[in-house]
Amino acid sequence: MRKRYGAVEALDGIDLDVPEGSVCGLLGPNGAGKTTLVRVLTTLLRPDGGTARVAGCDVVADAARLRHRIGLAGQHAALDEVLTGHQNLELFGRLYHLPRRTARRRAGELLDRFGLTDAGGRPVRTYSGGMRRRLDLAASLIVAPPVLFLDEPTTGLDPRSRLALWDMLRELVAEGTTLLLTTQYLDEADHLARQIVVIDAGRVAAAGSPSQLKAKVGGDRVDVAFREAGDLARGVEVVRGVLPGEPDIDHGERRLAVRVDEGVAALVKVATALDAAGVGVEDLGLRRPTLDEVFLRLTEANAA
């Protein structure tokens, strides 16, 4: 898939496959092409090259049919602040050509599902940020689409509202909805997505499950913090005696870290050996790579 804006190649050969009934997290720095890709896949932009099919429909040749099979919640809630929550949802239903009675019933069902029944009769201008995002997501589901696109859906939400929205998305996927999610929050992708695609400069930099991507930055690490500088010196020798890797040492923090392949088994070895040697340990743990580290490693070349 290709899309150009003047001299800028916004999409430079993107290749993507999302299995039905799964969540794909689309990650990338600002300007990487995430929103452009979503706009192409939802028929809002015509690609300059390549082909794409969503829910069995070609995004160009079958655009009109496809629009009835997808839902889209963009970065900014597409709501009329003068209308009530119920009126907004009913309006979306009418725009999808639902009969008036069906649109009204569907609006009530969605208000109930998203915990907005009590607020359904109030103008949207009185809603909090979290309530607006829930209502916007409800609007994208007015025709119960099999495929849902969410472009940074939790931006600006407080932690409680984010967790509530995550639960709603999990419910939708459990019911069979296919979800493509762009986000700037790496923990969000880690919690929700079975497949993650990192794009950078209009290309796919990496793709795989969260665990597969984390393995790209070197696997697990055993981290040890020592009580005294002397404990650090003795601890380094103990760790070298039980693990094959060379530890990274931070003298100022009295810490060491060493990459391991055995995970918990390696942690047990280190803990047993340090205890037997009487080395003073303040903290000991197995640290797994984060998606933040994956993201920075995969996009550092273009950031430079």
N, C-alpha and C positions, 0 to 999 in steps of 0.2 A: 504494500500500500504506500502510495506517494502523494504528498500534498506540498505545494510550493506557494509561498507568499513573496512575490518579487524574487529577490536573490536568496531568500531564506528557504531552505529545504526543511519544512516543519516535520514532515514524515518522509524518511529517506529509506524506504524498503522495510517497513514494519511487517513482521509475520507473526500471527497470533492465532491460537486455537484454544477455545474455552469449552470444556465438556459440559453437556447439559446437566443442570441441577447442581452446579458447583459455584464457588466464589473465586474469582480471579482478582487479585489486587494489583493495580497498575501503579508503579512507583517511578519517580523520576524528579530531578530538580526542576525549578521553575523554567519554563521555556523548552522543556524536553520534548513536548509534543503530545502530552497526555490529553489535554482538553481538545486539541485538534482531532485526535483519534476518536474520541467519544463523539464529537460532532459529525464526523464522517460516518461512524457506525450507526448513528441515530438519524441519518438522512438530512442533517442540517447543513452539511457541506458536501460538495461533490469532490471525489478524489481526482487527482491528476493522472494517476496510474495505478494499476493493480485492481484486484477485485476483492469483495468482501460479502459474506452471507451471514445473516443474523436470523435465527429462528427459521431457517430454510428459505429466506428471502434475500435476493440480491439488493444491496443498499441503493443501487441506482435504478436498475430496471424494474424492481418491485417495491419502490419507495413508498407508494401510497398504501399498499397492503401491509408493509412492514410496520408502519406507524401505528397500526392497530394491534401490534403484537409486542410492543416494547413500552417500557415506562422510563422516564428520565427525570431525575432531580438534579438540577445544576448547582453551581456554587452559591447562587443567590436564589432565595425562595421566590417563585413566580406566583405570588398571591396578590389579590386585590385587598388592600388594607381597609377599605370602606365596607366591604361585604363581611358578613359573618363567616365563621368557619364552615358551617353547613352550606351556606350559599356559594362559597368558593368551590367546594367539592361538587355541588350540584351543577355549577357552571362548567366545570371540567367534564362532567359526565355528558352534558348537552353538547359540548364541543366535540366529543367522541361520537355524537349522534345516538346516544342512548335515549330511549323514550323518557319523557319527563318523570313518570312514576318510577321507572327503574333507576334513573339518576338520583332521585330523592332517597330511594331505599338504600342504594349503594353508599350514598353520603353518610347516612345514619350508621350503617355497618362499619364504615371506616373510622368514623368518629369514636365509636365504641371500642374498636380494636386498638386504637392509638391513645386511648385514655383521654379523649377530648370531648366526651359527651356533654359534660357540664359547661364547657366553654363554647360549645357549638353555636350558641345563639348570640355570642358576643362578636363585635367587630374585630378583625384580625389585628388592627392597630393596638389593641389592648393585650396582645399575646406576648409572652416572653420569647427569647431567642430559641429555647428548646421546644416550646410549643409550636413555633412557626416551622421549625425543621420537621417536626412530626407531621404537621398538617401538609407540608410540601411533599413529604414522602407518601402520605396518604393519597394526595392528588395524583401522584405517579402510578398509583395502583388502582385507579378508578375502574379500569377495564380488566383487572387481574391479569397483567401481561406475563407471559412465560419468561421474558428476559427483562431485567431491570438494570439501568445504568445510573450510577450515583457518582457525581463529580464532587469530591471533597465534602461529603454530607455532614461531617461533624465539626467543620471549621467554626470556631467561636463558641462551641458549646462547653459548659462546665462538665467536670468529670462525671457527675451523677447522670446528666442528660446523655452523655456519650455512651455510658454503660447501658442505659435504658434503650437507646437506639440500636446498639449492638445486639441486644436480646431480641428486638423486633426483627432485625435482619436475619438472625439465626432461625427464627420461626419461619420466615418466608422461604429460606433455602430448604428447610426441612420439609416444606410443603411442595417442593419441586421447582421453585424459581431459580433461574440462572442469574447470577449477579456479577457485573463488572464494576469494580470499585476503584476510583482514583483517590489517593489520599496522601497527605504530607506527614501523617502520623504513622511511624513505622510499627508501633505497638498495635495499632488498629489492624494493619495488614496481617501481622503475626497472629492475632487472635481470631480473625475472621476468614482468612483466605487459605484455601488448600493449594492454590497455585499463585505464584507471584511472578510478575514480569517487570523487570527494571528496564526502563527506556532512557536513553541519553542521546541528545543531539539527533533525535528523529529515528534512532535505531534501537533494536533490542540489545541491551548490554548483557542480560542474563535472564534465565527463566527456570523455574523449578519450585519445589515445595519449600516452605521456610527452612526446614532442616537441611535440605540439599544446598540452599544458598549459604546457610551459615557454615556448612562444611568447607565452602570455598575460601574462608578466611582462616582456616587452620585448625578447626576442631576445638575440643574442650581444653581448658587450662586448670591446673591445680594452683590455687593461690594460697599463700601462707603469710601471715603477719606475725612477727616475733616480738617478745616483750623487751628484750635488750639487744644491743649491737652484738654482744658475744653470742647470744642465741642465734642471731642471723648467720654468723660465721659458721657455727657448728651445724646449723640447719641446712646450709648449702651443701656441706659435705655429706650429710645424711641423705638428702634428696638425690644427690648424684649417685649414691650407692644403690638406690632402689628404682630409679627411673632412668631410661636411656637418654632423654632429652636434656639439653643444657639449659639451666634456669636463667631467666631474666631477673636481675637483682636491682632493687631500689634501696640503696643504703640509707637515704634520708628518711624513708618511710618504714625501714626495717621490714621489707617485704620481698618475696620472690614469687615468680610465676613460671610454670613450665607446661609446655604443650604435651598432651597425652592422647593416646588412642584408646585406652582401656576405660576411660570415664570413671565410674564409681569405684571400680576395682583398684585403679591407680590412687584414688583418694584414700582408700582404706590402707593401702601399702604405706603411703606417706605418713598417715596419722599413726599407724602402729610403730613405724620406725622412729618417728620423732618422740613418741611417748617412751619407747624403750631406751632411747638415748638421753632422756631427761631434759630435752630442749624445751625452753619456755615459749609456748605458743599463745598468741592473743586471739588469732582468728584463723580458721582453716576452712576452705570450701572449694567446690567444683564450679567453675565459671564457664558458662556456655556463651558462644559468640551471640551478639545481638544483630537484628536487622539493620540497626544504625551503622554498625561496623561494615556490614555487607554493602550497604548503600554507599558509604563513603569510599570504600575500596573500589567499587565498580565505576564510580563517577568522578574519581579524583583527577583523572587525566584531563577531562574537559574543563573541570573547575580550575585547573592550573592555567 
